[in-house]
Amino acid sequence: MLERQNTPSGAAAMLKYAALFLILSIIAGSLGFLTVSRVARNISLALFGIFLVIALAVAGFFILLERATAGEMGPAKPSSPPLITMIAALTPPDAPPPSGSGARARDLLPMRRS
């Protein structure tokens, strides 16, 4: 019977290779092989960047999944009151409503008392 070997998953293998290329870059740089060191460093940074993006995407997905299953994602709430409500709050209660269709913005704002 053949036994299955323990192989790391895709993200874990990517992080393993990023660390391997980082160590290779340090050793090559210390021995004076600057071109090999730069190439290994760039590969290491690229693999780590890809790993980081995947890890953040998975973490974000699990946070959204947890919120969805906990019922926290209710209907969207407006972030600010509608413009009509804001204008109505600025108009003094004793001011007459603007007449006609040519109402100006200054007619809607409260008057300053001197």
Distance bins in CASP14 RR format, pairs under 12 A and 6 or more apart:
PFRMAT RR
TARGET T0000
AUTHOR 0000-0000-0000
RMODE 2
METHOD distances of the structure
MODEL  1
6 12 0 0 0 0 0 1 0 0 0 0 0
6 13 0 0 0 0 0 1 0 0 0 0 0
7 13 1 0 0 1 0 0 0 0 0 0 0
7 16 0 0 0 0 0 1 0 0 0 0 0
8 14 0 0 0 0 1 0 0 0 0 0 0
8 15 0 0 0 0 1 0 0 0 0 0 0
8 16 1 0 0 1 0 0 0 0 0 0 0
8 17 0 0 0 0 1 0 0 0 0 0 0
8 19 0 0 0 0 0 1 0 0 0 0 0
8 51 0 0 0 0 0 1 0 0 0 0 0
9 15 0 0 0 0 1 0 0 0 0 0 0
9 16 0 0 0 0 0 1 0 0 0 0 0
9 51 0 0 0 0 0 1 0 0 0 0 0
9 54 0 0 0 0 0 1 0 0 0 0 0
9 55 0 0 0 0 0 1 0 0 0 0 0
9 58 0 0 0 0 0 1 0 0 0 0 0
10 16 0 0 0 0 1 0 0 0 0 0 0
10 17 0 0 0 0 1 0 0 0 0 0 0
10 18 0 0 0 0 0 1 0 0 0 0 0
10 47 0 0 0 0 0 1 0 0 0 0 0
10 50 0 0 0 0 0 1 0 0 0 0 0
10 51 0 0 0 0 1 0 0 0 0 0 0
10 54 0 0 0 0 1 0 0 0 0 0 0
10 55 0 0 0 0 0 1 0 0 0 0 0
10 58 0 0 0 0 0 1 0 0 0 0 0
11 17 0 0 0 0 0 1 0 0 0 0 0
11 18 0 0 0 0 0 1 0 0 0 0 0
11 47 0 0 0 0 0 1 0 0 0 0 0
11 48 0 0 0 0 0 1 0 0 0 0 0
11 49 0 0 0 0 0 1 0 0 0 0 0
11 50 0 0 0 0 1 0 0 0 0 0 0
11 51 1 0 0 1 0 0 0 0 0 0 0
11 52 0 0 0 0 0 1 0 0 0 0 0
11 53 0 0 0 0 0 1 0 0 0 0 0
11 54 1 0 1 0 0 0 0 0 0 0 0
11 55 1 0 0 1 0 0 0 0 0 0 0
11 56 0 0 0 0 0 1 0 0 0 0 0
11 57 0 0 0 0 0 1 0 0 0 0 0
11 58 1 0 0 1 0 0 0 0 0 0 0
11 59 0 0 0 0 0 1 0 0 0 0 0
12 18 0 0 0 0 0 1 0 0 0 0 0
12 19 0 0 0 0 0 1 0 0 0 0 0
12 47 0 0 0 0 0 1 0 0 0 0 0
12 51 0 0 0 0 1 0 0 0 0 0 0
12 54 0 0 0 0 0 1 0 0 0 0 0
12 55 0 0 0 0 0 1 0 0 0 0 0
13 19 0 0 0 0 0 1 0 0 0 0 0
13 20 0 0 0 0 0 1 0 0 0 0 0
13 47 0 0 0 0 1 0 0 0 0 0 0
13 50 0 0 0 0 0 1 0 0 0 0 0
13 51 0 0 0 0 1 0 0 0 0 0 0
13 54 0 0 0 0 0 1 0 0 0 0 0
14 20 0 0 0 0 0 1 0 0 0 0 0
14 21 0 0 0 0 0 1 0 0 0 0 0
14 43 0 0 0 0 0 1 0 0 0 0 0
14 44 0 0 0 0 0 1 0 0 0 0 0
14 46 0 0 0 0 1 0 0 0 0 0 0
14 47 1 0 1 0 0 0 0 0 0 0 0
14 48 0 0 0 0 1 0 0 0 0 0 0
14 49 0 0 0 0 1 0 0 0 0 0 0
14 50 1 0 0 1 0 0 0 0 0 0 0
14 51 1 0 1 0 0 0 0 0 0 0 0
14 52 0 0 0 0 1 0 0 0 0 0 0
14 53 0 0 0 0 0 1 0 0 0 0 0
14 54 1 0 0 1 0 0 0 0 0 0 0
14 55 0 0 0 0 1 0 0 0 0 0 0
15 21 0 0 0 0 0 1 0 0 0 0 0
15 22 0 0 0 0 0 1 0 0 0 0 0
15 44 0 0 0 0 0 1 0 0 0 0 0
15 47 1 0 0 1 0 0 0 0 0 0 0
15 48 1 0 0 1 0 0 0 0 0 0 0
15 49 0 0 0 0 0 1 0 0 0 0 0
15 50 0 0 0 0 1 0 0 0 0 0 0
15 51 1 0 1 0 0 0 0 0 0 0 0
15 52 0 0 0 0 1 0 0 0 0 0 0
15 54 0 0 0 0 1 0 0 0 0 0 0
15 55 0 0 0 0 1 0 0 0 0 0 0
16 22 0 0 0 0 0 1 0 0 0 0 0
16 23 0 0 0 0 0 1 0 0 0 0 0
16 44 0 0 0 0 0 1 0 0 0 0 0
16 47 0 0 0 0 1 0 0 0 0 0 0
16 48 0 0 0 0 0 1 0 0 0 0 0
16 51 0 0 0 0 1 0 0 0 0 0 0
17 23 0 0 0 0 0 1 0 0 0 0 0
17 24 0 0 0 0 0 1 0 0 0 0 0
17 40 0 0 0 0 0 1 0 0 0 0 0
17 43 0 0 0 0 1 0 0 0 0 0 0
17 44 0 0 0 0 1 0 0 0 0 0 0
17 46 0 0 0 0 0 1 0 0 0 0 0
17 47 1 0 1 0 0 0 0 0 0 0 0
17 48 0 0 0 0 1 0 0 0 0 0 0
17 50 0 0 0 0 0 1 0 0 0 0 0
17 51 0 0 0 0 1 0 0 0 0 0 0
18 24 0 0 0 0 0 1 0 0 0 0 0
18 25 0 0 0 0 0 1 0 0 0 0 0
18 40 0 0 0 0 0 1 0 0 0 0 0
18 41 0 0 0 0 0 1 0 0 0 0 0
18 42 0 0 0 0 0 1 0 0 0 0 0
18 43 0 0 0 0 1 0 0 0 0 0 0
18 44 1 0 1 0 0 0 0 0 0 0 0
18 45 1 0 0 1 0 0 0 0 0 0 0
18 46 0 0 0 0 1 0 0 0 0 0 0
18 47 1 1 0 0 0 0 0 0 0 0 0
18 48 1 0 1 0 0 0 0 0 0 0 0
18 49 1 0 0 1 0 0 0 0 0 0 0
18 50 0 0 0 0 1 0 0 0 0 0 0
18 51 1 0 0 1 0 0 0 0 0 0 0
18 52 0 0 0 0 1 0 0 0 0 0 0
18 54 0 0 0 0 0 1 0 0 0 0 0
18 55 0 0 0 0 0 1 0 0 0 0 0
19 25 0 0 0 0 0 1 0 0 0 0 0
19 26 0 0 0 0 0 1 0 0 0 0 0
19 40 0 0 0 0 0 1 0 0 0 0 0
19 43 0 0 0 0 0 1 0 0 0 0 0
19 44 1 0 0 1 0 0 0 0 0 0 0
19 45 0 0 0 0 0 1 0 0 0 0 0
19 47 0 0 0 0 1 0 0 0 0 0 0
19 48 0 0 0 0 1 0 0 0 0 0 0
19 51 0 0 0 0 0 1 0 0 0 0 0
20 26 0 0 0 0 0 1 0 0 0 0 0
20 27 0 0 0 0 0 1 0 0 0 0 0
20 40 0 0 0 0 1 0 0 0 0 0 0
20 43 0 0 0 0 1 0 0 0 0 0 0
20 44 0 0 0 0 1 0 0 0 0 0 0
20 47 0 0 0 0 1 0 0 0 0 0 0
20 48 0 0 0 0 0 1 0 0 0 0 0
21 27 0 0 0 0 0 1 0 0 0 0 0
21 28 0 0 0 0 0 1 0 0 0 0 0
21 36 0 0 0 0 0 1 0 0 0 0 0
21 37 0 0 0 0 0 1 0 0 0 0 0
21 38 0 0 0 0 0 1 0 0 0 0 0
21 39 0 0 0 0 1 0 0 0 0 0 0
21 40 1 0 1 0 0 0 0 0 0 0 0
21 41 1 0 0 1 0 0 0 0 0 0 0
21 42 0 0 0 0 1 0 0 0 0 0 0
21 43 1 0 1 0 0 0 0 0 0 0 0
21 44 1 1 0 0 0 0 0 0 0 0 0
21 45 0 0 0 0 1 0 0 0 0 0 0
21 46 0 0 0 0 1 0 0 0 0 0 0
21 47 1 0 0 1 0 0 0 0 0 0 0
21 48 0 0 0 0 1 0 0 0 0 0 0
22 28 0 0 0 0 0 1 0 0 0 0 0
22 29 0 0 0 0 0 1 0 0 0 0 0
22 37 0 0 0 0 0 1 0 0 0 0 0
22 40 1 0 0 1 0 0 0 0 0 0 0
22 41 1 0 0 1 0 0 0 0 0 0 0
22 42 0 0 0 0 0 1 0 0 0 0 0
22 43 0 0 0 0 1 0 0 0 0 0 0
22 44 1 0 1 0 0 0 0 0 0 0 0
22 45 0 0 0 0 1 0 0 0 0 0 0
22 46 0 0 0 0 0 1 0 0 0 0 0
22 47 0 0 0 0 1 0 0 0 0 0 0
22 48 1 0 0 1 0 0 0 0 0 0 0
23 29 0 0 0 0 0 1 0 0 0 0 0
23 30 0 0 0 0 0 1 0 0 0 0 0
23 37 0 0 0 0 0 1 0 0 0 0 0
23 40 0 0 0 0 1 0 0 0 0 0 0
23 41 0 0 0 0 0 1 0 0 0 0 0
23 43 0 0 0 0 0 1 0 0 0 0 0
23 44 0 0 0 0 1 0 0 0 0 0 0
24 30 0 0 0 0 0 1 0 0 0 0 0
24 31 0 0 0 0 0 1 0 0 0 0 0
24 33 0 0 0 0 1 0 0 0 0 0 0
24 36 1 0 0 1 0 0 0 0 0 0 0
24 37 0 0 0 0 1 0 0 0 0 0 0
24 38 0 0 0 0 0 1 0 0 0 0 0
24 39 0 0 0 0 1 0 0 0 0 0 0
24 40 1 0 1 0 0 0 0 0 0 0 0
24 41 0 0 0 0 1 0 0 0 0 0 0
24 42 0 0 0 0 0 1 0 0 0 0 0
24 43 0 0 0 0 1 0 0 0 0 0 0
24 44 1 0 0 1 0 0 0 0 0 0 0
24 47 0 0 0 0 0 1 0 0 0 0 0
25 31 0 0 0 0 0 1 0 0 0 0 0
25 32 0 0 0 0 0 1 0 0 0 0 0
25 33 0 0 0 0 1 0 0 0 0 0 0
25 34 0 0 0 0 0 1 0 0 0 0 0
25 35 0 0 0 0 0 1 0 0 0 0 0
25 36 1 0 0 1 0 0 0 0 0 0 0
25 37 1 0 1 0 0 0 0 0 0 0 0
25 38 1 0 0 1 0 0 0 0 0 0 0
25 39 0 0 0 0 1 0 0 0 0 0 0
25 40 1 1 0 0 0 0 0 0 0 0 0
25 41 1 0 1 0 0 0 0 0 0 0 0
25 42 0 0 0 0 1 0 0 0 0 0 0
25 43 0 0 0 0 1 0 0 0 0 0 0
25 44 1 0 1 0 0 0 0 0 0 0 0
25 45 0 0 0 0 1 0 0 0 0 0 0
25 47 0 0 0 0 0 1 0 0 0 0 0
25 48 0 0 0 0 0 1 0 0 0 0 0
26 32 0 0 0 0 0 1 0 0 0 0 0
26 33 0 0 0 0 0 1 0 0 0 0 0
26 36 0 0 0 0 0 1 0 0 0 0 0
26 37 1 0 0 1 0 0 0 0 0 0 0
26 40 0 0 0 0 1 0 0 0 0 0 0
26 41 0 0 0 0 1 0 0 0 0 0 0
26 44 0 0 0 0 1 0 0 0 0 0 0
27 33 0 0 0 0 1 0 0 0 0 0 0
27 36 0 0 0 0 1 0 0 0 0 0 0
27 37 0 0 0 0 1 0 0 0 0 0 0
27 40 0 0 0 0 1 0 0 0 0 0 0
27 41 0 0 0 0 0 1 0 0 0 0 0
28 34 1 0 0 1 0 0 0 0 0 0 0
28 35 0 0 0 0 1 0 0 0 0 0 0
28 36 1 0 1 0 0 0 0 0 0 0 0
28 37 1 0 1 0 0 0 0 0 0 0 0
28 38 0 0 0 0 1 0 0 0 0 0 0
28 39 0 0 0 0 1 0 0 0 0 0 0
28 40 1 0 0 1 0 0 0 0 0 0 0
28 41 0 0 0 0 1 0 0 0 0 0 0
28 43 0 0 0 0 0 1 0 0 0 0 0
28 44 0 0 0 0 0 1 0 0 0 0 0
29 35 0 0 0 0 1 0 0 0 0 0 0
29 36 1 0 0 1 0 0 0 0 0 0 0
29 37 1 1 0 0 0 0 0 0 0 0 0
29 38 0 0 0 0 1 0 0 0 0 0 0
29 39 0 0 0 0 0 1 0 0 0 0 0
29 40 0 0 0 0 1 0 0 0 0 0 0
29 41 0 0 0 0 1 0 0 0 0 0 0
30 36 0 0 0 0 0 1 0 0 0 0 0
30 37 0 0 0 0 1 0 0 0 0 0 0
31 37 0 0 0 0 1 0 0 0 0 0 0
31 40 0 0 0 0 0 1 0 0 0 0 0
32 38 0 0 0 0 0 1 0 0 0 0 0
33 39 0 0 0 0 1 0 0 0 0 0 0
33 40 0 0 0 0 1 0 0 0 0 0 0
33 41 0 0 0 0 0 1 0 0 0 0 0
34 40 0 0 0 0 0 1 0 0 0 0 0
34 41 0 0 0 0 0 1 0 0 0 0 0
35 41 0 0 0 0 0 1 0 0 0 0 0
35 42 0 0 0 0 0 1 0 0 0 0 0
36 42 0 0 0 0 0 1 0 0 0 0 0
36 43 0 0 0 0 0 1 0 0 0 0 0
37 43 0 0 0 0 0 1 0 0 0 0 0
37 44 0 0 0 0 0 1 0 0 0 0 0
38 44 0 0 0 0 0 1 0 0 0 0 0
38 45 0 0 0 0 0 1 0 0 0 0 0
39 45 0 0 0 0 0 1 0 0 0 0 0
39 46 0 0 0 0 0 1 0 0 0 0 0
40 46 0 0 0 0 0 1 0 0 0 0 0
40 47 0 0 0 0 0 1 0 0 0 0 0
41 47 0 0 0 0 0 1 0 0 0 0 0
41 48 0 0 0 0 0 1 0 0 0 0 0
42 48 0 0 0 0 0 1 0 0 0 0 0
42 49 0 0 0 0 0 1 0 0 0 0 0
43 49 0 0 0 0 0 1 0 0 0 0 0
43 50 0 0 0 0 0 1 0 0 0 0 0
44 50 0 0 0 0 0 1 0 0 0 0 0
44 51 0 0 0 0 0 1 0 0 0 0 0
45 51 0 0 0 0 0 1 0 0 0 0 0
45 52 0 0 0 0 0 1 0 0 0 0 0
46 52 0 0 0 0 0 1 0 0 0 0 0
46 53 0 0 0 0 0 1 0 0 0 0 0
47 53 0 0 0 0 0 1 0 0 0 0 0
47 54 0 0 0 0 0 1 0 0 0 0 0
48 54 0 0 0 0 0 1 0 0 0 0 0
48 55 0 0 0 0 0 1 0 0 0 0 0
49 55 0 0 0 0 1 0 0 0 0 0 0
49 56 0 0 0 0 1 0 0 0 0 0 0
49 57 0 0 0 0 0 1 0 0 0 0 0
50 56 0 0 0 0 0 1 0 0 0 0 0
50 57 0 0 0 0 0 1 0 0 0 0 0
51 57 0 0 0 0 0 1 0 0 0 0 0
51 58 0 0 0 0 0 1 0 0 0 0 0
52 58 0 0 0 0 0 1 0 0 0 0 0
52 59 0 0 0 0 0 1 0 0 0 0 0
53 59 0 0 0 0 0 1 0 0 0 0 0
53 60 0 0 0 0 0 1 0 0 0 0 0
54 60 0 0 0 0 0 1 0 0 0 0 0
54 61 0 0 0 0 0 1 0 0 0 0 0
55 61 0 0 0 0 0 1 0 0 0 0 0
55 62 0 0 0 0 0 1 0 0 0 0 0
56 62 0 0 0 0 0 1 0 0 0 0 0
56 63 0 0 0 0 0 1 0 0 0 0 0
57 63 0 0 0 0 0 1 0 0 0 0 0
57 64 0 0 0 0 0 1 0 0 0 0 0
58 64 0 0 0 0 0 1 0 0 0 0 0
58 65 0 0 0 0 0 1 0 0 0 0 0
59 65 0 0 0 0 0 1 0 0 0 0 0
59 66 0 0 0 0 0 1 0 0 0 0 0
60 66 0 0 0 0 1 0 0 0 0 0 0
60 67 0 0 0 0 0 1 0 0 0 0 0
60 68 0 0 0 0 0 1 0 0 0 0 0
61 67 0 0 0 0 0 1 0 0 0 0 0
61 68 0 0 0 0 0 1 0 0 0 0 0
62 68 0 0 0 0 0 1 0 0 0 0 0
62 69 0 0 0 0 0 1 0 0 0 0 0
63 69 0 0 0 0 0 1 0 0 0 0 0
63 70 0 0 0 0 0 1 0 0 0 0 0
63 72 0 0 0 0 0 1 0 0 0 0 0
63 73 0 0 0 0 0 1 0 0 0 0 0
64 70 0 0 0 0 0 1 0 0 0 0 0
64 71 0 0 0 0 0 1 0 0 0 0 0
64 72 0 0 0 0 0 1 0 0 0 0 0
64 73 1 0 0 1 0 0 0 0 0 0 0
65 71 0 0 0 0 0 1 0 0 0 0 0
65 72 0 0 0 0 0 1 0 0 0 0 0
65 73 0 0 0 0 0 1 0 0 0 0 0
66 72 0 0 0 0 1 0 0 0 0 0 0
66 73 0 0 0 0 0 1 0 0 0 0 0
67 73 1 0 1 0 0 0 0 0 0 0 0
67 74 0 0 0 0 1 0 0 0 0 0 0
68 74 0 0 0 0 1 0 0 0 0 0 0
78 85 0 0 0 0 0 1 0 0 0 0 0
80 86 0 0 0 0 1 0 0 0 0 0 0
81 87 0 0 0 0 0 1 0 0 0 0 0
81 88 0 0 0 0 1 0 0 0 0 0 0
81 89 0 0 0 0 1 0 0 0 0 0 0
81 90 0 0 0 0 0 1 0 0 0 0 0
82 88 0 0 0 0 1 0 0 0 0 0 0
82 89 0 0 0 0 0 1 0 0 0 0 0
83 89 0 0 0 0 0 1 0 0 0 0 0
83 90 0 0 0 0 0 1 0 0 0 0 0
83 105 0 0 0 0 0 1 0 0 0 0 0
83 108 0 0 0 0 0 1 0 0 0 0 0
84 90 0 0 0 0 0 1 0 0 0 0 0
84 91 0 0 0 0 0 1 0 0 0 0 0
84 108 0 0 0 0 0 1 0 0 0 0 0
85 91 0 0 0 0 0 1 0 0 0 0 0
86 108 0 0 0 0 0 1 0 0 0 0 0
86 109 0 0 0 0 0 1 0 0 0 0 0
87 95 0 0 0 0 0 1 0 0 0 0 0
87 97 0 0 0 0 0 1 0 0 0 0 0
87 98 0 0 0 0 0 1 0 0 0 0 0
87 103 0 0 0 0 0 1 0 0 0 0 0
87 105 0 0 0 0 1 0 0 0 0 0 0
87 107 0 0 0 0 0 1 0 0 0 0 0
87 108 1 0 1 0 0 0 0 0 0 0 0
87 109 0 0 0 0 1 0 0 0 0 0 0
87 110 0 0 0 0 0 1 0 0 0 0 0
88 95 0 0 0 0 0 1 0 0 0 0 0
88 97 0 0 0 0 0 1 0 0 0 0 0
88 108 0 0 0 0 1 0 0 0 0 0 0
88 109 0 0 0 0 0 1 0 0 0 0 0
88 110 0 0 0 0 0 1 0 0 0 0 0
89 108 0 0 0 0 0 1 0 0 0 0 0
89 109 0 0 0 0 0 1 0 0 0 0 0
89 110 0 0 0 0 1 0 0 0 0 0 0
90 105 0 0 0 0 0 1 0 0 0 0 0
90 106 0 0 0 0 0 1 0 0 0 0 0
90 107 0 0 0 0 0 1 0 0 0 0 0
90 108 1 0 0 1 0 0 0 0 0 0 0
90 109 1 0 1 0 0 0 0 0 0 0 0
90 110 1 0 1 0 0 0 0 0 0 0 0
90 111 0 0 0 0 0 1 0 0 0 0 0
91 97 0 0 0 0 1 0 0 0 0 0 0
91 98 0 0 0 0 1 0 0 0 0 0 0
91 103 0 0 0 0 0 1 0 0 0 0 0
91 105 0 0 0 0 0 1 0 0 0 0 0
91 106 0 0 0 0 0 1 0 0 0 0 0
91 107 0 0 0 0 1 0 0 0 0 0 0
91 108 1 0 1 0 0 0 0 0 0 0 0
91 109 1 0 0 1 0 0 0 0 0 0 0
91 110 1 0 0 1 0 0 0 0 0 0 0
91 111 0 0 0 0 0 1 0 0 0 0 0
92 107 0 0 0 0 0 1 0 0 0 0 0
92 108 0 0 0 0 0 1 0 0 0 0 0
92 109 0 0 0 0 1 0 0 0 0 0 0
92 110 1 0 1 0 0 0 0 0 0 0 0
92 111 1 0 0 1 0 0 0 0 0 0 0
92 112 0 0 0 0 0 1 0 0 0 0 0
92 113 0 0 0 0 0 1 0 0 0 0 0
93 110 0 0 0 0 0 1 0 0 0 0 0
94 110 0 0 0 0 0 1 0 0 0 0 0
94 111 0 0 0 0 0 1 0 0 0 0 0
95 103 0 0 0 0 0 1 0 0 0 0 0
95 106 0 0 0 0 0 1 0 0 0 0 0
95 107 0 0 0 0 1 0 0 0 0 0 0
95 108 0 0 0 0 1 0 0 0 0 0 0
95 109 0 0 0 0 1 0 0 0 0 0 0
95 110 1 0 0 1 0 0 0 0 0 0 0
95 111 1 0 0 1 0 0 0 0 0 0 0
96 103 0 0 0 0 0 1 0 0 0 0 0
96 107 0 0 0 0 1 0 0 0 0 0 0
96 108 0 0 0 0 0 1 0 0 0 0 0
96 111 0 0 0 0 0 1 0 0 0 0 0
97 103 0 0 0 0 1 0 0 0 0 0 0
97 107 0 0 0 0 1 0 0 0 0 0 0
97 108 0 0 0 0 1 0 0 0 0 0 0
98 104 1 0 0 1 0 0 0 0 0 0 0
98 105 0 0 0 0 0 1 0 0 0 0 0
98 106 0 0 0 0 0 1 0 0 0 0 0
98 107 1 0 1 0 0 0 0 0 0 0 0
98 108 1 0 0 1 0 0 0 0 0 0 0
98 109 0 0 0 0 0 1 0 0 0 0 0
99 107 0 0 0 0 1 0 0 0 0 0 0
100 107 0 0 0 0 0 1 0 0 0 0 0
102 108 0 0 0 0 0 1 0 0 0 0 0
103 109 0 0 0 0 0 1 0 0 0 0 0
106 112 0 0 0 0 0 1 0 0 0 0 0
END
